[in-house]
Amino acid sequence: MSFYQRLKSIWKDESAQGSLELILILIALVSVALIFKDRIKEFVSGNLDKLGGGLQQFNVEK
């Protein structure tokens, strides 16, 4: 097998392509989460505060 044929077979080999795509997607998600972590914290805490306030107003009558 010549060098060109070997290089061509390596280029066409897709045996680990799914794993690589999954790893790249995870890296992208973690990067976005780290970039916007302050905004994410504000959003989550604001929604939890609204939920907590709504639960305090909720009374169950027997």
BAFI-3210 file (N, C-alpha, C; in Angstrom, 3 decimals, decimal comma, padded with zeros to 6 digits):
// residues 62
n [1|2|3|4|5|6|7|8|9|10|11|12|13|14|15|16|17|18|19|20|21|22|23|24|25|26|27|28|29|30|31|32|33|34|35|36|37|38|39|40|41|42|43|44|45|46|47|48|49|50|51|52|53|54|55|56|57|58|59|60|61|62]
n.u [000,851|000,637|001,897|000,108|-002,311|-002,656|-002,909|-005,254|-007,060|-007,014|-008,073|-010,688|-011,677|-014,145|-014,580|-014,489|-015,975|-018,507|-018,041|-016,150|-017,656|-019,540|-017,887|-016,914|-019,311|-019,957|-017,770|-018,292|-020,750|-019,988|-018,171|-019,846|-021,496|-019,621|-018,877|-021,269|-021,977|-022,626|-024,938|-026,609|-026,793|-028,137|-030,567|-031,594|-031,740|-033,494|-035,854|-036,290|-036,769|-039,179|-040,790|-040,675|-041,949|-044,478|-045,257|-045,473|-047,732|-049,643|-052,226|-053,555|-056,764|-058,684]
n.v [-001,170|002,118|005,320|007,390|005,978|004,918|007,271|008,246|006,237|006,564|009,130|008,683|007,041|006,604|005,716|006,685|008,957|009,708|009,803|011,847|014,024|014,217|014,877|017,384|018,854|018,810|020,260|022,739|023,398|023,543|025,644|027,791|027,869|028,611|031,131|032,589|032,379|034,116|035,426|033,225|032,382|034,623|034,487|031,968|032,260|034,427|033,334|031,282|032,810|034,044|031,771|030,878|033,034|032,808|030,331|030,904|032,437|030,630|028,934|026,197|025,134|023,349]
n.w [000,000|-000,925|000,212|-000,414|-000,791|001,754|003,273|002,149|002,940|005,704|005,869|005,022|006,978|009,361|011,918|014,585|014,518|015,580|018,349|018,498|017,568|019,622|021,799|020,929|020,891|023,624|024,644|023,471|024,724|027,442|027,286|026,507|028,759|030,708|029,784|029,977|032,655|034,810|033,931|033,668|036,337|037,453|036,057|036,854|039,666|039,848|038,768|040,622|042,902|042,162|042,004|044,652|045,941|044,845|045,860|048,557|048,633|048,088|049,526|051,224|051,747|054,053]
ca.u [000,000|001,458|001,632|-001,098|-003,460|-002,806|-003,429|-006,638|-007,866|-007,131|-008,968|-012,056|-012,062|-015,099|-014,905|-014,658|-016,550|-019,592|-017,460|-015,523|-018,713|-020,098|-016,904|-016,906|-020,547|-019,814|-016,828|-018,994|-021,727|-019,272|-017,616|-020,944|-021,911|-018,614|-018,917|-022,490|-022,348|-023,261|-026,310|-027,362|-027,079|-029,168|-031,819|-032,093|-032,109|-034,694|-037,006|-036,532|-037,393|-040,586|-041,456|-040,804|-042,981|-045,766|-045,592|-045,864|-049,099|-050,520|-052,747|-054,451|-057,834|-059,253]
ca.v [000,000|003,319|006,373|008,103|005,120|004,835|008,569|008,294|005,346|007,206|010,272|008,192|006,250|007,342|004,829|007,422|010,255|010,004|010,183|013,155|015,027|014,362|015,604|018,777|019,481|019,017|021,362|023,973|023,692|023,970|026,974|028,764|027,967|029,381|032,521|033,245|031,824|035,127|035,606|032,009|032,425|035,629|033,974|030,880|032,761|035,243|032,446|030,597|033,785|034,166|030,529|030,887|033,991|032,225|029,244|031,477|032,946|029,486|028,384|025,057|025,148|022,016]
ca.w [000,000|-001,026|001,191|-000,842|-000,517|003,214|003,695|001,680|003,779|007,021|005,699|004,859|008,142|010,189|013,036|015,841|014,204|016,517|019,640|018,340|017,488|020,962|022,608|020,481|021,358|025,069|024,845|023,118|025,771|028,649|027,002|026,564|030,159|031,444|029,324|030,434|033,961|035,651|033,438|033,980|037,769|037,668|035,510|037,692|040,995|039,681|038,602|041,895|043,799|041,747|042,380|046,111|046,295|044,450|046,783|049,842|048,500|047,878|050,790|051,062|052,727|054,276]
c.u [000,900|001,046|000,334|-002,347|-003,720|-003,397|-004,896|-007,531|-008,040|-008,126|-010,428|-012,549|-012,949|-015,456|-015,147|-015,313|-017,657|-019,071|-016,835|-016,572|-019,323|-019,160|-016,872|-018,163|-020,472|-018,862|-017,498|-019,995|-021,069|-018,692|-018,691|-021,403|-020,907|-018,632|-020,109|-022,911|-023,031|-024,709|-027,180|-027,733|-028,186|-030,528|-032,424|-032,533|-033,351|-035,936|-037,310|-037,169|-038,868|-041,374|-041,672|-041,873|-044,372|-046,199|-046,022|-047,287|-050,109|-050,935|-053,698|-055,479|-058,421|-060,739]
c.v [001,238|004,335|007,099|007,274|005,007|006,138|008,698|007,409|005,917|008,360|009,825|007,384|007,093|006,556|005,580|008,776|010,629|010,449|011,568|014,253|015,274|015,154|017,077|019,515|019,756|020,166|022,694|024,356|024,179|025,367|028,046|028,952|028,786|030,855|033,258|032,804|032,848|035,355|034,398|031,991|033,425|035,122|032,912|031,408|033,644|034,390|031,670|031,539|033,968|032,939|030,479|031,854|033,478|031,115|029,770|032,001|031,818|028,920|027,246|025,101|023,750|022,106]
c.w [000,000|000,044|000,858|-000,527|000,981|003,761|003,320|002,548|005,188|006,957|005,631|006,054|009,057|011,451|014,344|015,625|015,185|017,867|019,572|018,283|018,857|021,869|022,222|020,930|022,851|025,382|024,535|024,203|027,056|028,458|027,094|028,003|030,976|031,042|029,929|031,826|034,861|035,224|033,756|035,466|038,075|037,202|036,424|039,056|040,921|039,541|039,877|042,910|043,455|042,165|043,884|046,575|045,959|045,377|048,149|049,798|048,366|049,229|050,469|052,159|052,851|054,452]
res [m|s|f|y|q|r|l|k|s|i|w|k|d|e|s|a|q|g|s|l|e|l|i|l|i|l|i|a|l|v|s|v|a|l|i|f|k|d|r|i|k|e|f|v|s|g|n|l|d|k|l|g|g|g|l|q|q|f|n|v|e|k]
***
